Amino acid sequence: MLRFFRAEGASESTSSQLVLRHAGETIVVALRRSRAARRYTLRVRFAARDAVLTMPQRGSLRDARAFAERHAAWIATRLRRLPEAIPFAPGAVAPLRGVDHVLTHRPQARGVVWTEPLAASETLLESSDGPQFALCVTGSVEHMHRRVCDFLKREARHDLEAAVARHSQTLGLPARSVGLRDPVSRWGSCSATGSLNFSWRLIMAPPFVLDYLAAHEVAHLVHLDHSPRFWALTRSLSSDVDHAEAWLTRQGAQLHKFGANA
């Protein structure tokens, strides 16, 4: 199961919070005890827009607080540098299958949400390498966010179900179900009973990334681990393993800046 940051968190951990004060700011740090941790570590998570301190299972809260306070300036700086969230609102630009689209409000038009090329007059206003497509939304502007979310989730379900079916057919082993979620630490997961779950935000990534993630989780139907046999099977299903992993490492977390409160 893929994580946005490979070193982030660990299984079998418990969580609480530390509240710090630094230069007049209040900083909330999620605290996780992990059986695998051997030292105190800090991460600022782009997706959750928060800080996480991971500590050994038997570490003391006093030491955890002292460690966080010594690094409070670093945490505050990293949090301030996080890119601003981009809401699904008129004029915003968001990707669909890896292609940027301008969100366009069409209150009087028929339909709900659809895509179309930008009109010639609109295209001229963009730079030559700017968006060339529009994601059009009807109805009241206050409903635009929800309608865009619903549209993206429908498209994600369509693409993921098709990809899972294709890879499952290759193995002759169907998935029990395909679900959509919005996790901050995984792109996909496979349960011991064969239920697959994916981040709906994958619909914003290029198609080869979504297809790879589907192959990755389908391979878990056979090997519920990340052993060499698992990776060999995944590579037999997808020729884009390395390409997709590299894209996710560079740009994956960026998908969480789109659609505030989605």
C-alpha positions in Angstrom: 0.0 0.0 0.0 1.5 3.3 -1.1 2.3 6.2 1.2 3.0 9.8 0.2 6.1 9.8 2.2 7.9 6.5 2.7 9.2 7.4 6.2 5.9 8.9 7.4 4.3 7.1 10.3 4.3 3.4 11.1 1.8 0.7 11.6 0.7 -0.2 15.1 1.1 3.4 16.4 -1.0 5.5 18.7 -1.7 9.3 18.3 -2.1 12.4 20.5 -1.1 16.0 20.2 1.3 18.6 21.4 0.4 22.3 21.4 3.4 24.6 21.0 3.8 28.4 21.1 6.4 30.0 18.8 6.7 33.7 17.9 3.1 34.3 18.8 1.9 31.3 16.8 0.1 28.2 18.0 1.5 25.1 16.4 -0.3 21.7 16.8 1.9 18.7 16.4 0.4 15.3 16.0 2.3 12.8 18.3 2.6 9.2 17.2 4.2 6.3 19.2 5.6 3.7 17.0 7.0 0.3 17.8 9.3 0.6 14.8 10.7 4.0 15.8 14.2 4.2 17.4 14.4 7.9 17.7 12.3 11.1 17.6 11.6 12.4 14.1 9.5 15.3 12.7 7.6 15.5 9.4 5.6 18.3 7.9 2.9 16.7 5.8 1.8 18.5 2.7 -1.4 16.5 2.3 -2.7 17.0 5.9 -1.0 20.5 6.2 0.3 19.6 9.7 3.3 18.4 11.6 3.8 14.9 13.0 6.3 13.8 15.6 7.0 10.1 15.6 8.5 8.7 18.8 9.6 5.3 20.2 6.9 3.3 21.9 8.5 3.8 25.3 9.6 7.4 24.7 8.6 10.0 27.3 6.2 12.8 26.6 8.7 15.2 28.3 11.4 14.3 25.8 8.9 14.5 22.9 7.9 18.0 23.9 11.5 19.1 24.4 12.3 17.8 20.9 9.4 19.5 19.3 10.1 22.8 21.1 13.8 22.7 19.9 12.5 22.5 16.4 9.5 24.8 16.6 11.0 27.4 14.3 11.7 24.8 11.7 8.1 23.5 11.9 6.6 27.0 11.7 8.8 27.8 8.6 7.9 24.6 6.8 4.2 25.1 7.5 4.3 28.7 6.2 6.0 27.5 3.0 3.2 25.0 2.2 1.4 26.0 -1.1 -2.0 27.6 -0.7 -5.0 25.3 -1.2 -6.8 25.8 -4.5 -10.6 25.7 -4.0 -12.9 24.4 -6.7 -14.1 27.9 -7.6 -14.6 29.9 -10.8 -11.2 30.7 -12.5 -9.2 28.1 -10.6 -7.1 25.7 -12.5 -7.2 22.0 -11.6 -5.9 18.9 -13.4 -8.1 16.2 -14.8 -6.3 13.0 -16.0 -3.1 15.1 -15.9 -4.4 17.9 -18.1 -5.0 21.4 -16.6 -8.6 22.7 -16.8 -9.9 26.1 -16.0 -13.0 25.8 -13.8 -15.7 27.8 -15.5 -19.1 28.8 -14.1 -22.0 28.5 -16.6 -25.1 29.2 -14.4 -27.6 29.4 -17.3 -26.3 26.3 -19.2 -28.0 22.9 -19.3 -26.3 19.9 -17.8 -24.2 19.7 -14.6 -20.4 19.3 -15.2 -18.6 18.7 -18.5 -15.3 19.5 -20.2 -14.7 21.4 -23.5 -11.8 23.2 -25.2 -11.4 26.8 -24.2 -13.0 29.2 -26.6 -10.6 30.9 -29.0 -11.0 34.2 -27.3 -10.3 32.7 -23.9 -7.3 30.7 -25.1 -5.7 33.9 -26.4 -5.7 35.3 -22.9 -3.7 32.3 -21.7 0.0 31.8 -22.2 1.0 29.3 -24.9 1.6 26.7 -22.3 -1.4 27.5 -20.2 -4.7 25.5 -19.9 -6.4 24.7 -23.1 -9.5 23.1 -21.6 -12.4 24.2 -19.4 -14.3 22.2 -16.8 -17.8 23.8 -17.0 -20.2 23.8 -14.1 -23.8 24.8 -14.1 -26.1 26.0 -11.2 -25.5 28.3 -8.3 -21.9 29.2 -7.6 -22.2 28.1 -4.0 -22.8 24.6 -5.3 -19.8 24.6 -7.6 -17.3 23.0 -5.2 -19.6 20.1 -4.4 -20.5 19.5 -8.1 -16.8 19.5 -9.1 -16.0 17.0 -6.3 -18.9 14.8 -7.3 -17.8 14.9 -11.0 -14.2 14.0 -10.2 -15.3 11.1 -7.9 -17.6 9.7 -10.6 -14.8 9.9 -13.2 -12.3 8.3 -10.7 -14.7 5.4 -10.0 -15.2 4.8 -13.7 -11.5 4.8 -14.5 -10.4 2.8 -11.4 -13.1 0.2 -11.8 -12.1 -0.3 -15.5 -8.4 -0.6 -14.6 -9.1 -3.0 -11.7 -11.3 -5.2 -13.9 -8.6 -5.3 -16.6 -5.8 -6.3 -14.3 -8.0 -8.6 -12.3 -9.0 -10.4 -15.5 -5.3 -10.9 -16.3 -4.9 -12.7 -12.9 -8.2 -14.5 -13.0 -8.8 -13.1 -9.5 -11.6 -10.5 -9.1 -11.5 -7.9 -6.4 -14.3 -8.1 -3.8 -15.1 -4.4 -4.2 -13.6 -1.1 -5.3 -14.1 2.0 -3.0 -13.1 5.6 -3.0 -11.7 7.6 -0.1 -9.7 10.7 0.5 -6.8 9.5 2.7 -3.7 11.7 3.5 -1.2 8.9 3.8 -2.1 6.3 1.1 -3.0 6.2 -2.6 -4.6 2.8 -2.3 -5.1 -0.2 -0.1 -6.1 -3.8 -0.3 -7.8 -5.6 2.6 -7.2 -9.2 3.6 -10.7 -9.9 2.2 -9.9 -8.5 -1.2 -11.6 -5.1 -1.0 -9.6 -2.4 -2.8 -9.8 1.3 -1.9 -8.2 4.3 -3.7 -7.8 8.0 -3.3 -10.3 9.7 -5.7 -7.6 12.3 -6.3 -5.9 9.9 -8.7 -8.3 11.1 -11.4 -6.3 14.3 -11.4 -3.0 12.4 -12.1 -2.0 11.3 -15.6 -3.7 8.0 -16.6 -0.6 5.9 -16.4 -0.3 6.8 -12.7 -3.9 5.7 -12.0 -3.5 2.5 -14.0 -0.3 1.7 -12.1 -2.0 2.1 -8.8 -4.8 -0.2 -9.9 -2.2 -2.8 -10.9 -0.4 -2.3 -7.6 -3.4 -3.0 -5.5 -4.7 -5.9 -7.7 -1.2 -7.5 -7.2 -2.0 -7.4 -3.5 -4.8 -9.8 -4.0 -2.1 -12.4 -4.5 0.7 -11.1 -2.3 -0.4 -9.0 0.7 3.1 -7.6 1.2 5.8 -5.8 -0.7 8.0 -8.8 -1.3 10.1 -9.4 -4.5 7.3 -11.7 -5.7 4.8 -8.9 -5.3 6.9 -6.4 -7.3 7.5 -9.0 -10.0 3.8 -9.5 -10.3 3.1 -5.8 -10.3 5.6 -5.2 -13.1 4.0 -8.0 -15.1 0.7 -6.0 -14.9 2.2 -2.5 -15.4 5.1 -1.3 -17.5 5.0 2.1 -15.8 6.0 1.1 -12.3 9.2 3.2 -12.2 7.7 6.1 -14.2 4.6 6.3 -12.0 6.5 5.9 -8.7 8.8 8.8 -9.8 5.7 11.0 -10.7 4.1 10.2 -7.3 7.3 11.1 -5.5 7.7 14.4 -7.3 4.1 15.6 -7.7 1.7 13.2 -5.9 1.3 15.2 -2.7 0.4 18.3 -4.8 -2.9 16.7 -5.7 -4.1 17.5 -2.1 -3.9 21.3 -2.6 -6.9 21.1 -5.0 -10.4 21.3 -3.6 -10.2 22.7 -0.1 -12.4 20.7 2.3 -13.1 18.1 -0.4 
